[in-house]
Amino acid sequence: MARLALAYLIRRPVQILAVFGVAIGLLALLVVLSVMNGLIEQDRLAVRGPLSDMLLIPAVTEEVPEYEDYRSALADVPEVAAMSPHLVAYALLSMPYGDLRLQSTLNSDSNAIQIVGIDIEAEKLVTRHEGGFEDSLKNSLKAPVSDLQNPFAYEGETSRSRAGALVSDRLMRADPSIRRGAQIELFALPYKLPVMGETLRPTNGRLIVAGTYAGSDYEMSMDRVYMPRTGVRKGLHDTLVGIAAPDFTEVLIRLQDGVSFEQGRSAILAALKKAQLPEPGGAKGGALQTWEERRALFLGAINNERRVTTLVMFFIVVVAAFGIFATLSALVREKIRDLGVLAALGFSPLRRAILLLSVGSLGSLLGAMLGYGAAYALVKNHLAVERFLLEKFNFEVFRSDLYIIDGLPVLWDHQMSLFLTVCAFLVGVLFTLGPAIRAANLSPIEALRYE
């Protein structure tokens, strides 16, 4: 039966075309999905930006939290590789002699930003991933810092000078008045708001732009300014927030390699409990989040886009599998006398159905295997394909002057590719059932009389 099924398949050119149809449909699906995965991975790196594996925001208590308490509690946790404190404050940024209107910021020369106070060495250790803090300094274009070890230093700085700050390339590009060495003015709310009836006195500060960083995430890049966390006349804690305020508002935590988010979360919570520090979350506020949870909305959107694209592209495979149905239906009509002879020789309806099912399944299997193999080879050799298209046809898939990506980003997902290949095979088998049932129900007498 296997030899007969193979003969029915390969001796009819139209049947081979149906096999190639499945292969090409699956090839298109897997290649597009690989490109989507590459783009999504770049988006994930971009949206992660300066975030580390986990983010700890302390619970609100009567006592002012101190970073040293949290550092001591987490220092000996085996699952924790590094940690870095952040002191975050929100302010209006304005240039000297600019038009500042607090009652109508849309019509004033001001920009709402967040000032992030960091410790340089700790920040480098906790964001060692691609697109982390040190990468953002190295990849800066507008005003790269001259000293990576002390990026807040600027020319002419003295011990009594104002603190240096880092703005993003995008922010400097958006506001030409912000340049290296320029002075920026900040207007922030105090750490504790006054009770009703008391005068609200905002805290003001001035910084010097020491350089820029290359922010990967657009939203963060436009409203995040870095400066030292602590230091007399230089730190955010002393100059803008106030010494009565906490010296940190969040802690970035990098986990050891191989430690899952859940393992890290459990270890951190156990260490905080042992140190008698309040557990983040719940009625007292605070949080212990992974970077994926922090950016869940955006990540959910791009994952949903991938699912929709996969579903739409899979219809190409369905249409190609319909070709197997059409060719097998024609095969039943063409081989109706052969099927009548087989029935007369003792082929039961079940065996005739299995014969047609074998032809369709074999064609579907060959198409799925060809599609998978061709897609894998194309993705793995995408650089050679890009070079060939550029040299022979002067065609660039993603032009560098139109897109922010360089080249064709691809990421082969073995598990997803195998799953879709199996689905393509099963769809082909499903479309084979119709002709197989027709062959099973064929009357031998009518078949032998067929002209």
Secondary structure by P-SEA (a helix, b strand, c coil): caaaaaaaccccaaaaaaaaaaaaaaaaaaaaaaaaaaaaaaaaaaaacccccbbbbbccccccccaaaaaaaacccccccbbbbbbbbbbbbbcccccccccccccccbbbbbbbbbcaaaaaaaccccccaaaaaaacccccccccccccccccccccccbbbbbcaaaaaacccccccbbbbbbbbccccccccbbbbbbbbccccccccccccccccccbbbcccccccccccccccccccccccbbbbbbcccccaaaaaaaaaaaaaaacccccccccbbbbccccccaaaaaaaaaaaaaaaaaaaaaaaaaaaaaaaaaaaaaaaaaaaaaaaaaaacccaaaaaaaaaaaaaaaaaaaaaaaaaaaaaaaaaaaaaaaaaaaacccccccccccccccbbbbbbaaaaaaaaaaaaaaaaaaaaaaaaaaaaccaaaaaacc
